């Protein structure tokens, strides 16, 4: 058996980190990979995948090949001869958030092999392969708590030989309870295991399920926790910290913490609740919690919830009330303690405690309803946890500099928000934070995604594009607004588009690439449509711009399917490419328009057009299929190539028949040809170009 080392660089690979996360969410994994030294690899051989490039580098996948090498299409699109092999992974780890066997450690232990990257699919010498297996086995044992949900670990292979018939990802409908011991039961309650060690119980349960002839799950649900591996680690910490400790009423802290934790429904709140008393054990500090991979945002709230020495209860409440996450959690815990029906006996001490909790509840509840702001300036890996911790905050402020990949990750998290405000007044994209000569603007790079089929502009990028309207953005019903609801900034591409009353501006790229919009009839009050606002809405066919609209931006309706268009009678300018690449055959231009900019109707089907009185300027390539045009007396300037794309070899054959009002002081027409009055020379085509160059 040979051992093959595969390399994966998410920055250049067609298999991205986002795809890995989606696969893990769906309990699947990458099916095949390219193998450079394919002549040394065979079905059944061992493979390890090493992430290389930026970020955490090291082994994030292991398994065996389940096919012989085969020739297939080059993943990079360069047309190379590439051999692939199908993978049967036994462990897959999300490297950004979970521990991996670092490349630095591999280089120290096995220095004869280059672990930094290079061709994927290289043979590891047999002696080095033995060392690697030992390193990997130790790593898995030391981190066995992580292999759930975000890290897929097929521990059930100890009992079942995987095959297409009997091995499918399966989430068990399991009930898990704790009353001194953990108890795991299947939905029919026919299989049950109990014990103190939650991690070992899973394996025992799988064995009993097999003996009972039932399907064995690779994942258990625990109180609806998403990040199961982290919660399991927190359980271990809590059990150790609370061992032998009871609260003032004689109840074990561990049991009390578990009971209070069950009232919450998101990971961050549950982690804080479970670990809220841990710091009462002198063996545990905020530092040790962080060292045990508890997120810093969670540890910060746990620390705030600790009543300090010489701090009376009122002082404690005021301090907690300054932090939205701590306020939310303590208020919920206190409210549960106030449920008298759950109190076995009302003693004098209990009455005193209830009176204190009642005062605390009213104070904390009031603080929750008051405006508060939570500030994030930490590492992106903690952003999702931070956001759930501070879900009760009125405003989430993102501060600091982040690269474009980090922006995309934060945007992914924010996309699940349905309400609240985000402040980006002190937020920058690192590489574009300062203007420098010859450096591309970040806004231009964002807009470059518009024309790419697979690319979409995320919500943080849309906020950046629309900063001119303000830096405080409101999330409302999966849409984003700024400036008190006056500007619509974002509508998801798969959402129904409805312009609510009060919206005055459609922001830059706000509705771009939406797949549901077919018709657009604006309510009164809308005044402006910014650049690219509806670009690439492939099903948009009918547009009615009410007379309140005074401005439409560059490419605002480019690359749609508009065939029925009514323009506002308040427009003075039709911007560049505003309606380029649509299906417009008939067009009425309002008399309010003075300027029609380059390519405004490029790529449409307009063959005959009347330009109304009032229009003064017509830019290049405004029309492409034009055969007849009537121009007004007000026209002052018309591009020599207004009717064709300049790259066409023989523009003379493309010239339309031109009529112009006899009172025009700059131009006149004879026999369908346009001439300049001052020179008597042709104004269009090659002659017009020569004239303009002079």
Secondary structure, 3 states (H helix, E strand, C coil): CCEEEEEECCCCCCCCHHHHHHHHHCCCCCCEEECCCHHHCCCCCEEEEEECCCCCCEEEEEEEECCCCEEECCCCCCCCCEEEEEEEEEEEECCCCCCCEEHHHHHHHCCCCCCCCCCCCEEECHHHHHHHHHHHHHHHHHCHHHCCCCEEECHHHHCCCCCCCCCCCCECCEEEEECCCEEEEECCCCCEEEECCHHHHHHHHHHHHHHCCCCCCCECCCCCCCCHHHHHHHHHHHHHHCCCCECCCCCEHHHHHHHHHCCCCCHHHHHHHHHCCHHHCCCCCHHHHHHCCCCHHHHHHHHHCCCCCCCCHHHHHHHHCCCHHHHHHHHHHHHHHCCHHHCCCCCHHHHHHHHHHHHHHHHHHHHHHCCCEEEECCCHHHHHHHHHHCCCCCEEEECEEECHHHHHHHHHHHCCCCEEEEECCCEEEHHHCCCCCCCCCHHHHHHCCCCCCCCCCCHHHHHHHCHHHCCEEEEECCEEEECCCCEEEEECCCCCCCCCCCCCEECCCCCCCCCCCCEEECCCCCCEECCCCCCCCCCCCEEECCCCCCEECCCCCCCCCCCEEECCCCCCEECCCCCCCCCCCCCCCCCCCCEECCCCCCCCCCCEEECCCCCCEECCCCCCCCCEEEECCCCCEECCCCCCCCCCCCHHHHCCEEEECCCCCCEEEECCEEEECCCCCECCHHHHHHHHHC
